[in-house]
């Protein structure tokens, strides 16, 4: 094959350390814009970003040259630095060490986009823990529950 053809979508879930509700409604839009800039500067495509005070969801379109771990690391390190430099929280803001990365096929894009767009509505019914375990179970990912979240 002479050319490379791909369309890769990844749903990232990034959680605030200790699941603390630190992302404030007053500045979350600015945070999302900042994260969108990180993604764009890495030549990747931001499809949608949204969340609630203790975690965010990001749907990305990725090129084949992108390493998911690298983009997640860059998002987490740069956004936490931005939050701390702007003194948006008391004390120090940190993300949990790991993250969730779930592949999304083209037939499911609209469903995931709608799901991410309605995060506040969704979390009136389900906790972060319930939601996250549902994603893990749906993709049949093996895990040790005691290491899923920071203590």
C-alpha positions as a LaTeX table, in Angstrom:
\begin{tabular}{lrrr}
\hline
Residue & $x$ (\AA) & $y$ (\AA) & $z$ (\AA) \\
\hline
Unk1 & 0.00 & 0.00 & 0.00 \\
Unk2 & 1.49 & 3.32 & $-1.05$ \\
Unk3 & $-0.20$ & 5.49 & 1.61 \\
Unk4 & $-1.16$ & 5.22 & 5.24 \\
Unk5 & $-4.85$ & 5.63 & 6.04 \\
Unk6 & $-6.14$ & 5.82 & 9.58 \\
Unk7 & $-8.83$ & 7.31 & 11.75 \\
Unk8 & $-8.08$ & 6.74 & 15.42 \\
Unk9 & $-10.23$ & 8.08 & 18.25 \\
Unk10 & $-9.38$ & 7.81 & 21.93 \\
Unk11 & $-11.55$ & 8.69 & 24.90 \\
Unk12 & $-9.32$ & 9.86 & 27.76 \\
Unk13 & $-10.51$ & 10.06 & 31.36 \\
Unk14 & $-8.24$ & 12.08 & 33.63 \\
Unk15 & $-8.99$ & 12.23 & 37.34 \\
Unk16 & $-8.01$ & 14.81 & 39.94 \\
Unk17 & $-5.71$ & 13.35 & 42.60 \\
Unk18 & $-7.73$ & 11.75 & 45.40 \\
Unk19 & $-10.84$ & 12.47 & 43.32 \\
Unk20 & $-10.96$ & 15.90 & 44.97 \\
Unk21 & $-13.63$ & 18.22 & 43.49 \\
Unk22 & $-11.17$ & 20.98 & 42.55 \\
Unk23 & $-12.17$ & 21.92 & 38.99 \\
Unk24 & $-14.25$ & 25.03 & 39.52 \\
Unk25 & $-17.14$ & 26.06 & 37.27 \\
Unk26 & $-15.70$ & 29.61 & 37.13 \\
Unk27 & $-12.49$ & 28.57 & 35.34 \\
Unk28 & $-13.19$ & 25.16 & 33.82 \\
Unk29 & $-13.90$ & 26.64 & 30.36 \\
Unk30 & $-10.48$ & 28.32 & 30.43 \\
Unk31 & $-8.93$ & 25.00 & 31.49 \\
Unk32 & $-10.62$ & 23.23 & 28.57 \\
Unk33 & $-9.34$ & 25.89 & 26.16 \\
Unk34 & $-5.85$ & 25.49 & 27.57 \\
Unk35 & $-5.99$ & 21.71 & 27.17 \\
Unk36 & $-7.33$ & 22.13 & 23.63 \\
Unk37 & $-4.26$ & 24.26 & 22.90 \\
Unk38 & $-1.98$ & 21.50 & 24.22 \\
Unk39 & $-3.67$ & 18.94 & 21.95 \\
Unk40 & $-3.59$ & 21.27 & 18.93 \\
Unk41 & 0.10 & 22.10 & 19.49 \\
Unk42 & 0.81 & 18.36 & 19.39 \\
Unk43 & $-0.89$ & 18.24 & 15.95 \\
Unk44 & $-3.77$ & 16.13 & 17.24 \\
Unk45 & $-7.51$ & 16.86 & 17.03 \\
Unk46 & $-9.67$ & 17.81 & 20.00 \\
Unk47 & $-13.20$ & 16.58 & 19.34 \\
Unk48 & $-14.81$ & 17.35 & 22.71 \\
Unk49 & $-13.76$ & 18.01 & 26.30 \\
Unk50 & $-15.98$ & 18.23 & 29.36 \\
Unk51 & $-16.13$ & 17.06 & 32.91 \\
Unk52 & $-17.16$ & 17.64 & 36.48 \\
Unk53 & $-15.19$ & 18.94 & 39.48 \\
Unk54 & $-13.19$ & 15.73 & 40.04 \\
Unk55 & $-12.43$ & 14.51 & 36.51 \\
Unk56 & $-12.49$ & 15.32 & 32.81 \\
Unk57 & $-13.29$ & 13.42 & 29.62 \\
Unk58 & $-11.50$ & 14.16 & 26.37 \\
Unk59 & $-12.27$ & 12.67 & 22.96 \\
Unk60 & $-9.29$ & 12.95 & 20.64 \\
Unk61 & $-8.64$ & 12.21 & 17.00 \\
Unk62 & $-5.07$ & 10.92 & 16.88 \\
Unk63 & $-2.52$ & 10.54 & 14.14 \\
Unk64 & $-0.65$ & 7.25 & 13.93 \\
Unk65 & 2.54 & 8.99 & 15.08 \\
Unk66 & 0.99 & 9.99 & 18.42 \\
Unk67 & 1.73 & 8.02 & 21.55 \\
Unk68 & $-1.29$ & 8.11 & 23.88 \\
Unk69 & 0.91 & 8.08 & 26.96 \\
Unk70 & 2.79 & 11.15 & 25.68 \\
Unk71 & $-0.36$ & 13.17 & 24.98 \\
Unk72 & $-1.88$ & 12.23 & 28.36 \\
Unk73 & 1.37 & 13.18 & 30.14 \\
Unk74 & 1.55 & 16.52 & 28.30 \\
Unk75 & $-2.08$ & 17.33 & 29.06 \\
Unk76 & $-1.69$ & 16.48 & 32.74 \\
Unk77 & 1.66 & 18.16 & 33.37 \\
Unk78 & 0.95 & 21.35 & 31.43 \\
Unk79 & $-2.61$ & 21.81 & 32.68 \\
Unk80 & $-1.67$ & 21.23 & 36.33 \\
Unk81 & 1.17 & 23.73 & 35.95 \\
Unk82 & $-1.29$ & 26.25 & 34.43 \\
Unk83 & $-3.75$ & 25.74 & 37.31 \\
Unk84 & $-1.00$ & 26.14 & 39.92 \\
Unk85 & 0.67 & 29.16 & 38.27 \\
Unk86 & $-2.70$ & 30.90 & 38.11 \\
Unk87 & $-3.41$ & 29.96 & 41.75 \\
Unk88 & $-6.85$ & 28.60 & 40.85 \\
Unk89 & $-6.96$ & 26.25 & 43.85 \\
Unk90 & $-5.78$ & 26.48 & 47.42 \\
Unk91 & $-2.69$ & 24.37 & 47.83 \\
Unk92 & $-1.28$ & 22.32 & 44.96 \\
Unk93 & $-3.35$ & 20.88 & 42.11 \\
Unk94 & $-2.40$ & 17.43 & 40.81 \\
Unk95 & $-3.94$ & 14.82 & 38.56 \\
Unk96 & $-4.05$ & 11.16 & 39.59 \\
Unk97 & $-0.99$ & 9.23 & 38.33 \\
Unk98 & $-2.77$ & 7.11 & 35.73 \\
Unk99 & $-5.55$ & 7.76 & 33.25 \\
Unk100 & $-8.13$ & 5.86 & 31.25 \\
Unk101 & $-7.72$ & 5.55 & 27.49 \\
Unk102 & $-10.48$ & 3.82 & 25.57 \\
Unk103 & $-10.64$ & 3.32 & 21.81 \\
Unk104 & $-13.75$ & 4.57 & 20.07 \\
Unk105 & $-14.85$ & 3.21 & 16.70 \\
Unk106 & $-16.51$ & 5.45 & 14.13 \\
Unk107 & $-20.00$ & 3.96 & 14.73 \\
Unk108 & $-19.78$ & 4.96 & 18.41 \\
Unk109 & $-18.44$ & 8.50 & 18.01 \\
Unk110 & $-21.79$ & 10.26 & 18.29 \\
Unk111 & $-22.69$ & 8.29 & 21.42 \\
Unk112 & $-19.42$ & 9.18 & 23.15 \\
Unk113 & $-19.65$ & 12.83 & 22.09 \\
Unk114 & $-23.14$ & 13.05 & 23.58 \\
Unk115 & $-22.00$ & 11.23 & 26.71 \\
Unk116 & $-19.12$ & 13.65 & 27.26 \\
Unk117 & $-21.30$ & 16.67 & 26.54 \\
Unk118 & $-23.74$ & 15.59 & 29.28 \\
Unk119 & $-21.27$ & 14.92 & 32.09 \\
Unk120 & $-23.00$ & 17.03 & 34.74 \\
Unk121 & $-26.36$ & 15.41 & 34.02 \\
Unk122 & $-24.81$ & 11.95 & 34.02 \\
Unk123 & $-23.06$ & 12.43 & 37.37 \\
Unk124 & $-26.27$ & 13.32 & 39.12 \\
Unk125 & $-26.98$ & 9.58 & 38.81 \\
Unk126 & $-23.61$ & 7.80 & 38.77 \\
Unk127 & $-20.41$ & 8.30 & 40.73 \\
Unk128 & $-17.00$ & 8.57 & 39.09 \\
Unk129 & $-16.11$ & 5.14 & 40.45 \\
Unk130 & $-19.23$ & 3.52 & 38.94 \\
Unk131 & $-18.67$ & 5.28 & 35.61 \\
Unk132 & $-14.98$ & 4.36 & 35.42 \\
Unk133 & $-15.57$ & 0.71 & 36.29 \\
Unk134 & $-18.24$ & 0.55 & 33.58 \\
Unk135 & $-15.69$ & 1.71 & 30.97 \\
Unk136 & $-13.09$ & $-0.76$ & 32.25 \\
Unk137 & $-15.62$ & $-3.62$ & 32.22 \\
Unk138 & $-17.00$ & $-2.74$ & 28.77 \\
Unk139 & $-13.52$ & $-3.04$ & 27.27 \\
Unk140 & $-12.76$ & $-6.17$ & 29.35 \\
Unk141 & $-9.63$ & $-4.60$ & 30.83 \\
Unk142 & $-8.01$ & $-6.62$ & 33.59 \\
Unk143 & $-7.25$ & $-4.58$ & 36.68 \\
Unk144 & $-6.63$ & $-4.75$ & 40.39 \\
Unk145 & $-9.36$ & $-2.64$ & 42.01 \\
Unk146 & $-7.09$ & $-1.53$ & 44.84 \\
Unk147 & $-4.92$ & 0.32 & 42.30 \\
Unk148 & $-7.69$ & 1.96 & 40.26 \\
Unk149 & $-7.71$ & 5.19 & 42.28 \\
Unk150 & $-5.22$ & 7.01 & 44.47 \\
Unk151 & $-6.03$ & 6.20 & 48.13 \\
\hline
\end{tabular}
